[in-house]
Amino acid sequence: MPKERIERALQPGGDSTTADLYTIEATAVGGAAKLLIDTSIEPKQRGGIEASDLRKYLVKCGADLKDEGTLKFFFEEKFVVTVVDSAASKVVDPEELAIDVGAEDVSVQRDGFTLTCDRSADVQMSVLEALETRGVEYDEADVRKVPRDPIELDEESAAELTQLLDALSDHDSITCITTNVDLPEN
């Protein structure tokens, strides 16, 4: 894994010159689900959608909009590294790696694992170098908003939220949706 790739992963992504960055806060499923919806709104002079039109779309899909800053305390920024390679889990023990690099959490899936760490640059570099040393290639490495206290919903509410998230993800202006709900993987 070249050093340039590590350095690129540590730099903030996105090109803010082509679009405005905007986060809309909303709840769903009776207020239990908190949503941070990151959007890329094209400026009006380029014929893109305006924020007010996007807000109308969110309400139509079933989201209950909240004032800016209302829900941000439900989330925190963490450095998240995703390794999608079942062979990597055989080469390195994800739990042992998490302990070695000081990760706060490790989630092991069938096809790889995810490490969640402090967002400091030192920790980020340490994690990426540890993966490189062990010959493990990562698929994603970036700072993300993660829920402070994830919740689980009953089956019916989870299905309702999944339907909302699917509808929202179809919208071209929505770049990322973060929720405090731990949804089961299908």
ZARO-639799 format. One record per atom (N, C-alpha, C): residue in three letters; chain; atom name; y, z, x. Coordinates in Angstrom, 1 decimal. Layout:
<atoms>
 residu chaine atome     yy     zz     xx
    ALA      A    CA      Y      Z      X
...
</atoms>
This chain:
<atoms>
 residu chaine atome     yy     zz     xx
    MET      A     N   -1.2    0.0    0.9
    MET      A    CA    0.0    0.0    0.0
    MET      A     C    1.2    0.0    0.9
    PRO      A     N    2.0   -1.1    0.9
    PRO      A    CA    3.2   -1.1    1.8
    PRO      A     C    4.3   -0.1    1.5
    LYS      A     N    5.0    0.3    2.5
    LYS      A    CA    6.0    1.3    2.4
    LYS      A     C    7.1    0.8    1.4
    GLU      A     N    7.3   -0.5    1.4
    GLU      A    CA    8.4   -1.1    0.5
    GLU      A     C    8.0   -0.8   -1.0
    ARG      A     N    6.7   -0.8   -1.3
    ARG      A    CA    6.3   -0.5   -2.7
    ARG      A     C    6.6    0.9   -3.0
    ILE      A     N    6.3    1.8   -2.1
    ILE      A    CA    6.6    3.2   -2.3
    ILE      A     C    8.1    3.4   -2.5
    GLU      A     N    8.9    2.8   -1.7
    GLU      A    CA   10.4    3.0   -1.8
    GLU      A     C   10.9    2.4   -3.1
    ARG      A     N   10.3    1.2   -3.5
    ARG      A    CA   10.7    0.6   -4.8
    ARG      A     C   10.4    1.5   -6.0
    ALA      A     N    9.3    2.2   -5.9
    ALA      A    CA    8.9    3.1   -7.0
    ALA      A     C    9.8    4.3   -7.1
    LEU      A     N   10.4    4.6   -6.0
    LEU      A    CA   11.3    5.8   -6.0
    LEU      A     C   12.7    5.4   -6.5
    GLN      A     N   13.1    4.2   -6.5
    GLN      A    CA   14.4    3.7   -7.0
    GLN      A     C   14.4    3.6   -8.5
    PRO      A     N   15.6    4.0   -9.1
    PRO      A    CA   15.7    3.8  -10.5
    PRO      A     C   15.5    2.4  -10.9
    GLY      A     N   14.8    2.1  -12.0
    GLY      A    CA   14.6    0.7  -12.4
    GLY      A     C   15.6    0.2  -13.3
    GLY      A     N   15.5   -1.0  -13.6
    GLY      A    CA   16.4   -1.6  -14.6
    GLY      A     C   17.7   -2.2  -14.0
    ASP      A     N   18.2   -3.1  -14.7
    ASP      A    CA   19.5   -3.7  -14.3
    ASP      A     C   20.5   -3.5  -15.5
    SER      A     N   21.3   -2.5  -15.3
    SER      A    CA   22.2   -2.2  -16.4
    SER      A     C   23.4   -3.1  -16.6
    THR      A     N   23.4   -4.2  -15.8
    THR      A    CA   24.5   -5.1  -15.9
    THR      A     C   24.2   -6.1  -17.0
    THR      A     N   22.9   -6.3  -17.4
    THR      A    CA   22.6   -7.3  -18.4
    THR      A     C   22.5   -6.7  -19.8
    ALA      A     N   22.5   -5.4  -20.0
    ALA      A    CA   22.4   -4.8  -21.3
    ALA      A     C   22.9   -3.3  -21.2
    ASP      A     N   23.3   -2.8  -22.4
    ASP      A    CA   23.7   -1.4  -22.5
    ASP      A     C   22.4   -0.6  -22.6
    LEU      A     N   22.4    0.5  -22.0
    LEU      A    CA   21.3    1.5  -22.2
    LEU      A     C   21.7    2.5  -23.2
    TYR      A     N   20.8    2.8  -24.1
    TYR      A    CA   21.2    3.6  -25.3
    TYR      A     C   19.9    4.3  -25.7
    THR      A     N   20.0    5.6  -26.0
    THR      A    CA   18.9    6.4  -26.5
    THR      A     C   19.2    6.9  -27.9
    ILE      A     N   18.4    6.6  -28.8
    ILE      A    CA   18.5    7.1  -30.2
    ILE      A     C   17.5    8.2  -30.4
    GLU      A     N   17.9    9.3  -31.0
    GLU      A    CA   17.1   10.4  -31.2
    GLU      A     C   16.7   10.5  -32.7
    ALA      A     N   15.4   10.7  -33.0
    ALA      A    CA   15.0   10.7  -34.4
    ALA      A     C   13.8   11.6  -34.6
    THR      A     N   13.5   12.0  -35.8
    THR      A    CA   12.3   12.7  -36.1
    THR      A     C   11.5   11.9  -37.1
    ALA      A     N   10.3   12.3  -37.3
    ALA      A    CA    9.4   11.6  -38.3
    ALA      A     C    8.3   12.6  -38.7
    VAL      A     N    7.6   12.2  -39.7
    VAL      A    CA    6.5   13.0  -40.2
    VAL      A     C    7.0   14.4  -40.6
    GLY      A     N    8.0   14.4  -41.4
    GLY      A    CA    8.6   15.7  -41.9
    GLY      A     C    9.3   16.5  -40.8
    GLY      A     N    9.7   15.9  -39.8
    GLY      A    CA   10.5   16.6  -38.7
    GLY      A     C    9.6   17.1  -37.6
    ALA      A     N    8.3   17.1  -37.7
    ALA      A    CA    7.4   17.6  -36.7
    ALA      A     C    7.4   16.7  -35.4
    ALA      A     N    7.5   15.4  -35.6
    ALA      A    CA    7.5   14.5  -34.5
    ALA      A     C    8.9   14.2  -34.0
    LYS      A     N    9.2   14.5  -32.8
    LYS      A    CA   10.5   14.2  -32.2
    LYS      A     C   10.3   12.9  -31.4
    LEU      A     N   11.3   12.0  -31.6
    LEU      A    CA   11.3   10.7  -30.9
    LEU      A     C   12.6   10.5  -30.1
    LEU      A     N   12.4   10.1  -28.9
    LEU      A    CA   13.5    9.5  -28.1
    LEU      A     C   13.2    8.1  -27.9
    ILE      A     N   14.1    7.3  -28.5
    ILE      A    CA   13.9    5.8  -28.5
    ILE      A     C   14.9    5.1  -27.6
    ASP      A     N   14.4    4.6  -26.5
    ASP      A    CA   15.3    4.0  -25.5
    ASP      A     C   15.4    2.5  -25.9
    THR      A     N   16.6    2.0  -25.9
    THR      A    CA   16.8    0.6  -26.3
    THR      A     C   17.7   -0.1  -25.3
    SER      A     N   17.5   -1.4  -25.3
    SER      A    CA   18.3   -2.3  -24.5
    SER      A     C   19.1   -3.2  -25.5
    ILE      A     N   20.3   -2.8  -25.7
    ILE      A    CA   21.1   -3.5  -26.7
    ILE      A     C   22.0   -4.5  -26.0
    GLU      A     N   21.8   -5.8  -26.4
    GLU      A    CA   22.6   -6.9  -25.8
    GLU      A     C   24.0   -6.8  -26.4
    PRO      A     N   25.0   -7.0  -25.5
    PRO      A    CA   26.3   -7.0  -26.0
    PRO      A     C   26.5   -8.1  -27.1
    LYS      A     N   27.4   -7.7  -28.1
    LYS      A    CA   27.6   -8.6  -29.2
    LYS      A     C   28.0  -10.0  -28.9
    GLN      A     N   28.8  -10.2  -27.8
    GLN      A    CA   29.3  -11.5  -27.5
    GLN      A     C   28.2  -12.4  -27.0
    ARG      A     N   27.0  -11.8  -26.7
    ARG      A    CA   25.9  -12.7  -26.3
    ARG      A     C   24.9  -12.9  -27.5
    GLY      A     N   25.3  -12.5  -28.7
    GLY      A    CA   24.5  -12.8  -29.9
    GLY      A     C   23.4  -11.8  -30.1
    GLY      A     N   23.4  -10.7  -29.4
    GLY      A    CA   22.3   -9.7  -29.5
    GLY      A     C   22.6   -8.8  -30.7
    ILE      A     N   21.6   -7.9  -30.9
    ILE      A    CA   21.7   -7.0  -32.0
    ILE      A     C   22.6   -5.8  -31.6
    GLU      A     N   23.3   -5.3  -32.6
    GLU      A    CA   24.2   -4.1  -32.4
    GLU      A     C   23.4   -2.9  -32.7
    ALA      A     N   23.9   -1.8  -32.1
    ALA      A    CA   23.3   -0.5  -32.3
    ALA      A     C   23.2   -0.1  -33.7
    SER      A     N   24.2   -0.4  -34.5
    SER      A    CA   24.1    0.0  -36.0
    SER      A     C   23.0   -0.8  -36.7
    ASP      A     N   22.8   -2.0  -36.3
    ASP      A    CA   21.7   -2.8  -36.9
    ASP      A     C   20.3   -2.2  -36.5
    LEU      A     N   20.2   -1.7  -35.3
    LEU      A    CA   19.0   -1.1  -34.8
    LEU      A     C   18.7    0.2  -35.6
    ARG      A     N   19.8    1.0  -35.8
    ARG      A    CA   19.7    2.3  -36.5
    ARG      A     C   19.2    2.0  -37.9
    LYS      A     N   19.7    1.0  -38.6
    LYS      A    CA   19.2    0.6  -39.9
    LYS      A     C   17.7    0.3  -39.9
    TYR      A     N   17.3   -0.4  -38.9
    TYR      A    CA   15.9   -0.8  -38.7
    TYR      A     C   15.0    0.4  -38.6
    LEU      A     N   15.5    1.4  -37.8
    LEU      A    CA   14.7    2.6  -37.6
    LEU      A     C   14.6    3.4  -38.9
    VAL      A     N   15.6    3.5  -39.6
    VAL      A    CA   15.5    4.2  -40.9
    VAL      A     C   14.6    3.5  -41.9
    LYS      A     N   14.7    2.2  -41.9
    LYS      A    CA   13.8    1.3  -42.7
    LYS      A     C   12.3    1.6  -42.3
    CYS      A     N   12.0    1.8  -41.0
    CYS      A    CA   10.7    2.1  -40.6
    CYS      A     C   10.2    3.5  -40.8
    GLY      A     N   11.1    4.4  -41.2
    GLY      A    CA   10.7    5.7  -41.6
    GLY      A     C   11.2    6.8  -40.6
    ALA      A     N   12.1    6.5  -39.7
    ALA      A    CA   12.6    7.5  -38.8
    ALA      A     C   13.8    8.2  -39.4
    ASP      A     N   14.0    9.5  -39.1
    ASP      A    CA   15.1   10.2  -39.6
    ASP      A     C   16.0   10.5  -38.4
    LEU      A     N   17.1    9.7  -38.4
    LEU      A    CA   18.0    9.8  -37.2
    LEU      A     C   18.7   11.1  -37.0
    LYS      A     N   18.9   11.5  -35.8
    LYS      A    CA   19.6   12.8  -35.4
    LYS      A     C   20.8   12.5  -34.5
    ASP      A     N   21.7   13.5  -34.4
    ASP      A    CA   22.8   13.3  -33.6
    ASP      A     C   22.4   13.3  -32.1
    GLU      A     N   23.2   12.7  -31.3
    GLU      A    CA   22.9   12.6  -29.9
    GLU      A     C   22.8   14.0  -29.3
    GLY      A     N   21.8   14.3  -28.5
    GLY      A    CA   21.6   15.6  -27.9
    GLY      A     C   20.9   16.6  -28.7
    THR      A     N   20.5   16.3  -29.9
    THR      A    CA   19.8   17.2  -30.8
    THR      A     C   18.4   17.5  -30.3
    LEU      A     N   17.7   16.5  -29.8
    LEU      A    CA   16.3   16.6  -29.5
    LEU      A     C   16.0   16.6  -28.0
    LYS      A     N   17.0   16.3  -27.2
    LYS      A    CA   16.7   16.2  -25.7
    LYS      A     C   16.0   17.4  -25.1
    PHE      A     N   16.3   18.6  -25.7
    PHE      A    CA   15.7   19.8  -25.0
    PHE      A     C   14.2   19.9  -25.3
    PHE      A     N   13.7   19.1  -26.2
    PHE      A    CA   12.2   19.1  -26.4
    PHE      A     C   11.5   18.3  -25.2
    PHE      A     N   12.3   17.7  -24.4
    PHE      A    CA   11.7   16.8  -23.3
    PHE      A     C   12.3   17.2  -22.0
    GLU      A     N   11.6   16.8  -20.9
    GLU      A    CA   12.1   17.0  -19.6
    GLU      A     C   11.7   15.8  -18.7
    GLU      A     N   12.4   15.5  -17.7
    GLU      A    CA   12.1   14.4  -16.8
    GLU      A     C   11.1   14.8  -15.7
    LYS      A     N   10.0   14.0  -15.6
    LYS      A    CA    9.0   14.3  -14.6
    LYS      A     C    8.6   13.0  -13.9
    PHE      A     N    8.1   13.1  -12.8
    PHE      A    CA    7.5   11.9  -12.0
    PHE      A     C    6.1   11.7  -12.5
    VAL      A     N    5.8   10.6  -13.0
    VAL      A    CA    4.5   10.3  -13.5
    VAL      A     C    3.8    9.1  -12.8
    VAL      A     N    2.7    9.3  -12.3
    VAL      A    CA    1.9    8.3  -11.6
    VAL      A     C    0.7    8.0  -12.3
    THR      A     N    0.4    6.7  -12.6
    THR      A    CA   -0.7    6.3  -13.4
    THR      A     C   -1.6    5.4  -12.5
    VAL      A     N   -2.9    5.8  -12.4
    VAL      A    CA   -3.9    5.1  -11.7
    VAL      A     C   -4.9    4.6  -12.7
    VAL      A     N   -4.9    3.3  -12.9
    VAL      A    CA   -5.9    2.7  -13.9
    VAL      A     C   -6.9    1.9  -13.1
    ASP      A     N   -7.9    2.7  -12.7
    ASP      A    CA   -9.0    2.1  -11.9
    ASP      A     C  -10.2    3.2  -11.9
    SER      A     N  -11.2    2.9  -12.6
    SER      A    CA  -12.3    3.8  -12.6
    SER      A     C  -12.9    4.1  -11.3
    ALA      A     N  -12.9    3.1  -10.4
    ALA      A    CA  -13.4    3.2   -9.0
    ALA      A     C  -12.6    4.2   -8.3
    ALA      A     N  -11.3    4.3   -8.5
    ALA      A    CA  -10.4    5.3   -7.8
    ALA      A     C  -10.9    6.7   -8.1
    SER      A     N  -11.3    7.0   -9.3
    SER      A    CA  -11.8    8.3   -9.7
    SER      A     C  -13.0    8.7   -8.9
    LYS      A     N  -13.8    7.7   -8.5
    LYS      A    CA  -15.0    8.0   -7.7
    LYS      A     C  -14.7    8.2   -6.2
    VAL      A     N  -13.6    7.6   -5.7
    VAL      A    CA  -13.2    7.7   -4.3
    VAL      A     C  -12.5    9.0   -4.1
    VAL      A     N  -11.7    9.4   -5.1
    VAL      A    CA  -10.9   10.7   -4.9
    VAL      A     C  -11.1   11.5   -6.2
    ASP      A     N  -11.2   12.8   -6.0
    ASP      A    CA  -11.3   13.7   -7.2
    ASP      A     C   -9.8   13.9   -7.7
    PRO      A     N   -9.5   13.5   -8.9
    PRO      A    CA   -8.1   13.6   -9.4
    PRO      A     C   -7.6   15.0   -9.4
    GLU      A     N   -8.5   16.0   -9.8
    GLU      A    CA   -8.1   17.4   -9.8
    GLU      A     C   -7.7   17.9   -8.4
    GLU      A     N   -8.6   17.5   -7.5
    GLU      A    CA   -8.3   18.0   -6.1
    GLU      A     C   -7.1   17.3   -5.6
    LEU      A     N   -6.9   16.1   -5.9
    LEU      A    CA   -5.6   15.4   -5.4
    LEU      A     C   -4.4   16.1   -6.1
    ALA      A     N   -4.5   16.4   -7.3
    ALA      A    CA   -3.4   17.1   -8.0
    ALA      A     C   -3.0   18.4   -7.3
    ILE      A     N   -4.0   19.2   -6.9
    ILE      A    CA   -3.8   20.4   -6.3
    ILE      A     C   -3.2   20.2   -4.9
    ASP      A     N   -3.7   19.2   -4.2
    ASP      A    CA   -3.2   18.9   -2.8
    ASP      A     C   -1.8   18.5   -2.8
    VAL      A     N   -1.3   17.7   -3.8
    VAL      A    CA    0.1   17.2   -3.8
    VAL      A     C    1.0   18.1   -4.7
    GLY      A     N    0.5   19.1   -5.3
    GLY      A    CA    1.3   20.0   -6.1
    GLY      A     C    1.7   19.5   -7.4
    ALA      A     N    0.8   18.6   -8.0
    ALA      A    CA    1.1   18.1   -9.3
    ALA      A     C    1.1   19.2  -10.3
    GLU      A     N    1.9   19.1  -11.4
    GLU      A    CA    1.9   20.1  -12.4
    GLU      A     C    0.8   19.9  -13.4
    ASP      A     N    0.4   18.6  -13.6
    ASP      A    CA   -0.7   18.3  -14.5
    ASP      A     C   -1.4   17.1  -14.1
    VAL      A     N   -2.7   17.0  -14.5
    VAL      A    CA   -3.5   15.8  -14.2
    VAL      A     C   -4.3   15.5  -15.5
    SER      A     N   -4.3   14.3  -15.9
    SER      A    CA   -5.0   13.9  -17.1
    SER      A     C   -6.0   12.8  -16.7
    VAL      A     N   -7.3   13.0  -16.8
    VAL      A    CA   -8.3   12.1  -16.4
    VAL      A     C   -8.8   11.3  -17.7
    GLN      A     N   -8.7   10.0  -17.6
    GLN      A    CA   -9.2    9.1  -18.6
    GLN      A     C  -10.4    8.4  -18.1
    ARG      A     N  -11.1    7.6  -19.0
    ARG      A    CA  -12.2    6.8  -18.6
    ARG      A     C  -11.9    5.9  -17.5
    ASP      A     N  -10.7    5.3  -17.6
    ASP      A    CA  -10.4    4.2  -16.6
    ASP      A     C   -9.4    4.6  -15.6
    GLY      A     N   -9.3    5.9  -15.3
    GLY      A    CA   -8.4    6.3  -14.2
    GLY      A     C   -7.8    7.7  -14.5
    PHE      A     N   -6.6    7.9  -14.0
    PHE      A    CA   -6.0    9.3  -14.2
    PHE      A     C   -4.5    9.2  -14.1
    THR      A     N   -3.8   10.2  -14.6
    THR      A    CA   -2.4   10.3  -14.5
    THR      A     C   -2.0   11.6  -13.9
    LEU      A     N   -1.1   11.6  -13.0
    LEU      A    CA   -0.5   12.8  -12.3
    LEU      A     C    0.9   13.0  -12.8
    THR      A     N    1.3   14.2  -13.2
    THR      A    CA    2.6   14.5  -13.6
    THR      A     C    3.1   15.6  -12.7
    CYS      A     N    4.3   15.3  -12.1
    CYS      A    CA    4.9   16.1  -11.0
    CYS      A     C    6.3   16.3  -11.2
    ASP      A     N    6.9   17.2  -10.4
    ASP      A    CA    8.3   17.4  -10.3
    ASP      A     C    9.0   16.1   -9.9
    ARG      A     N   10.2   15.9  -10.4
    ARG      A    CA   10.8   14.6  -10.2
    ARG      A     C   11.6   14.5   -8.9
    SER      A     N   11.5   15.5   -8.0
    SER      A    CA   12.3   15.5   -6.8
    SER      A     C   11.8   14.4   -5.9
    ALA      A     N   12.7   13.8   -5.1
    ALA      A    CA   12.3   12.7   -4.2
    ALA      A     C   11.2   13.1   -3.2
    ASP      A     N   11.3   14.4   -2.7
    ASP      A    CA   10.3   14.8   -1.7
    ASP      A     C    8.9   14.8   -2.4
    VAL      A     N    8.8   15.3   -3.6
    VAL      A    CA    7.5   15.3   -4.3
    VAL      A     C    7.0   13.9   -4.6
    GLN      A     N    7.9   13.1   -5.0
    GLN      A    CA    7.5   11.7   -5.3
    GLN      A     C    6.9   11.0   -4.0
    MET      A     N    7.6   11.2   -2.9
    MET      A    CA    7.2   10.5   -1.7
    MET      A     C    5.8   11.2   -1.2
    SER      A     N    5.7   12.5   -1.4
    SER      A    CA    4.4   13.1   -1.0
    SER      A     C    3.2   12.6   -1.8
    VAL      A     N    3.4   12.5   -3.1
    VAL      A    CA    2.4   12.0   -4.0
    VAL      A     C    2.0   10.6   -3.7
    LEU      A     N    3.0    9.7   -3.5
    LEU      A    CA    2.7    8.3   -3.2
    LEU      A     C    2.0    8.1   -1.8
    GLU      A     N    2.5    8.9   -0.9
    GLU      A    CA    1.8    8.9    0.5
    GLU      A     C    0.4    9.4    0.4
    ALA      A     N    0.2   10.4   -0.4
    ALA      A    CA   -1.2   11.0   -0.5
    ALA      A     C   -2.1    9.9   -1.1
    LEU      A     N   -1.6    9.2   -2.1
    LEU      A    CA   -2.5    8.1   -2.7
    LEU      A     C   -2.7    7.0   -1.7
    GLU      A     N   -1.7    6.7   -0.9
    GLU      A    CA   -1.9    5.6    0.1
    GLU      A     C   -2.9    6.1    1.1
    THR      A     N   -2.8    7.3    1.6
    THR      A    CA   -3.7    7.8    2.6
    THR      A     C   -5.1    7.8    2.1
    ARG      A     N   -5.3    8.0    0.9
    ARG      A    CA   -6.7    8.0    0.3
    ARG      A     C   -7.1    6.6   -0.2
    GLY      A     N   -6.3    5.6    0.0
    GLY      A    CA   -6.6    4.3   -0.4
    GLY      A     C   -6.6    4.0   -1.8
    VAL      A     N   -5.9    4.8   -2.6
    VAL      A    CA   -5.8    4.6   -4.0
    VAL      A     C   -4.5    3.9   -4.4
    GLU      A     N   -4.7    2.8   -5.1
    GLU      A    CA   -3.5    2.1   -5.6
    GLU      A     C   -3.1    2.5   -7.0
    TYR      A     N   -1.8    2.7   -7.2
    TYR      A    CA   -1.3    3.2   -8.5
    TYR      A     C   -0.8    2.0   -9.3
    ASP      A     N   -0.8    2.1  -10.6
    ASP      A    CA   -0.3    1.0  -11.4
    ASP      A     C    1.1    1.2  -11.8
    GLU      A     N    1.5    2.5  -12.1
    GLU      A    CA    2.9    2.8  -12.4
    GLU      A     C    3.2    4.1  -11.7
    ALA      A     N    4.5    4.2  -11.3
    ALA      A    CA    5.0    5.4  -10.7
    ALA      A     C    6.5    5.4  -11.0
    ASP      A     N    6.9    6.3  -12.0
    ASP      A    CA    8.3    6.4  -12.3
    ASP      A     C    8.6    7.7  -13.0
    VAL      A     N    9.9    8.0  -13.0
    VAL      A    CA   10.4    9.2  -13.7
    VAL      A     C   10.5    8.9  -15.2
    ARG      A     N    9.9    9.8  -16.0
    ARG      A    CA    9.8    9.6  -17.4
    ARG      A     C   10.2   10.9  -18.1
    LYS      A     N   10.6   10.8  -19.4
    LYS      A    CA   10.8   11.9  -20.2
    LYS      A     C    9.4   12.3  -20.8
    VAL      A     N    9.0   13.5  -20.6
    VAL      A    CA    7.7   14.0  -21.2
    VAL      A     C    8.0   15.2  -22.0
    PRO      A     N    7.2   15.5  -23.1
    PRO      A    CA    7.4   16.6  -23.9
    PRO      A     C    7.2   17.9  -23.2
    ARG      A     N    8.1   18.9  -23.5
    ARG      A    CA    7.9   20.3  -22.9
    ARG      A     C    6.7   20.9  -23.5
    ASP      A     N    6.5   20.8  -24.8
    ASP      A    CA    5.4   21.4  -25.5
    ASP      A     C    4.8   20.4  -26.5
    PRO      A     N    3.9   19.6  -26.1
    PRO      A    CA    3.3   18.6  -26.9
    PRO      A     C    2.6   19.3  -28.1
    ILE      A     N    2.6   18.6  -29.3
    ILE      A    CA    2.0   19.1  -30.5
    ILE      A     C    0.9   18.1  -30.9
    GLU      A     N    0.0   18.6  -31.8
    GLU      A    CA   -1.0   17.7  -32.4
    GLU      A     C   -0.7   17.7  -33.9
    LEU      A     N   -1.0   16.6  -34.5
    LEU      A    CA   -0.8   16.4  -35.9
    LEU      A     C   -2.2   16.3  -36.6
    ASP      A     N   -2.2   16.6  -37.9
    ASP      A    CA   -3.4   16.3  -38.7
    ASP      A     C   -3.6   14.8  -38.7
    GLU      A     N   -4.8   14.4  -39.1
    GLU      A    CA   -5.2   13.0  -39.1
    GLU      A     C   -4.2   12.1  -39.9
    GLU      A     N   -3.9   12.6  -41.1
    GLU      A    CA   -3.0   11.8  -42.0
    GLU      A     C   -1.6   11.6  -41.4
    SER      A     N   -1.0   12.7  -40.8
    SER      A    CA    0.3   12.6  -40.2
    SER      A     C    0.3   11.8  -38.9
    ALA      A     N   -0.8   11.9  -38.2
    ALA      A    CA   -1.0   11.1  -36.9
    ALA      A     C   -1.0    9.6  -37.3
    ALA      A     N   -1.7    9.3  -38.4
    ALA      A    CA   -1.8    7.9  -38.8
    ALA      A     C   -0.4    7.4  -39.2
    GLU      A     N    0.4    8.2  -39.9
    GLU      A    CA    1.7    7.9  -40.3
    GLU      A     C    2.6    7.6  -39.1
    LEU      A     N    2.5    8.5  -38.1
    LEU      A    CA    3.3    8.4  -36.9
    LEU      A     C    2.9    7.1  -36.1
    THR      A     N    1.6    6.9  -36.0
    THR      A    CA    1.1    5.7  -35.3
    THR      A     C    1.7    4.4  -36.0
    GLN      A     N    1.7    4.4  -37.3
    GLN      A    CA    2.2    3.2  -38.0
    GLN      A     C    3.7    3.0  -37.7
    LEU      A     N    4.5    4.1  -37.7
    LEU      A    CA    5.9    4.1  -37.3
    LEU      A     C    6.1    3.5  -35.9
    LEU      A     N    5.3    4.1  -35.0
    LEU      A    CA    5.4    3.7  -33.6
    LEU      A     C    5.1    2.2  -33.4
    ASP      A     N    4.1    1.7  -34.1
    ASP      A    CA    3.7    0.3  -34.0
    ASP      A     C    4.8   -0.6  -34.6
    ALA      A     N    5.4   -0.1  -35.7
    ALA      A    CA    6.5   -0.9  -36.2
    ALA      A     C    7.7   -0.9  -35.3
    LEU      A     N    8.0    0.2  -34.7
    LEU      A    CA    9.2    0.3  -33.7
    LEU      A     C    8.9   -0.5  -32.5
    SER      A     N    7.7   -0.5  -32.0
    SER      A    CA    7.4   -1.2  -30.7
    SER      A     C    7.4   -2.7  -30.9
    ASP      A     N    7.4   -3.2  -32.1
    ASP      A    CA    7.6   -4.6  -32.4
    ASP      A     C    9.0   -5.1  -32.2
    HIS      A     N    9.9   -4.2  -32.2
    HIS      A    CA   11.4   -4.6  -32.1
    HIS      A     C   11.7   -4.9  -30.6
    ASP      A     N   12.3   -6.1  -30.4
    ASP      A    CA   12.7   -6.6  -29.1
    ASP      A     C   13.6   -5.6  -28.3
    SER      A     N   14.5   -4.9  -29.0
    SER      A    CA   15.5   -4.1  -28.3
    SER      A     C   15.0   -2.8  -27.9
    ILE      A     N   13.8   -2.4  -28.3
    ILE      A    CA   13.2   -1.0  -28.0
    ILE      A     C   12.4   -1.2  -26.7
    THR      A     N   12.8   -0.4  -25.7
    THR      A    CA   12.2   -0.5  -24.4
    THR      A     C   11.2    0.6  -24.2
    CYS      A     N   11.4    1.7  -24.8
    CYS      A    CA   10.5    2.9  -24.6
    CYS      A     C   10.6    3.9  -25.7
    ILE      A     N    9.5    4.4  -26.2
    ILE      A    CA    9.5    5.5  -27.2
    ILE      A     C    8.8    6.7  -26.7
    THR      A     N    9.4    7.8  -26.6
    THR      A    CA    8.8    9.0  -26.2
    THR      A     C    8.7   10.0  -27.3
    THR      A     N    7.5   10.6  -27.5
    THR      A    CA    7.4   11.5  -28.6
    THR      A     C    6.7   12.8  -28.1
    ASN      A     N    6.9   13.9  -28.8
    ASN      A    CA    6.3   15.2  -28.4
    ASN      A     C    4.9   15.3  -29.0
    VAL      A     N    4.4   14.3  -29.6
    VAL      A    CA    3.1   14.4  -30.3
    VAL      A     C    2.0   13.8  -29.4
    ASP      A     N    0.9   14.6  -29.2
    ASP      A    CA   -0.2   14.2  -28.5
    ASP      A     C   -1.1   13.4  -29.4
    LEU      A     N   -1.0   12.1  -29.4
    LEU      A    CA   -1.8   11.2  -30.3
    LEU      A     C   -3.2   10.9  -29.7
    PRO      A     N   -4.2   11.0  -30.5
    PRO      A    CA   -5.6   10.6  -30.0
    PRO      A     C   -5.6    9.2  -29.6
    GLU      A     N   -6.3    8.9  -28.4
    GLU      A    CA   -6.5    7.5  -28.0
    GLU      A     C   -7.6    6.9  -28.8
    ASN      A     N   -7.4    5.6  -29.2
    ASN      A    CA   -8.4    4.9  -30.0
    ASN      A     C   -9.3    4.1  -29.1
</atoms>
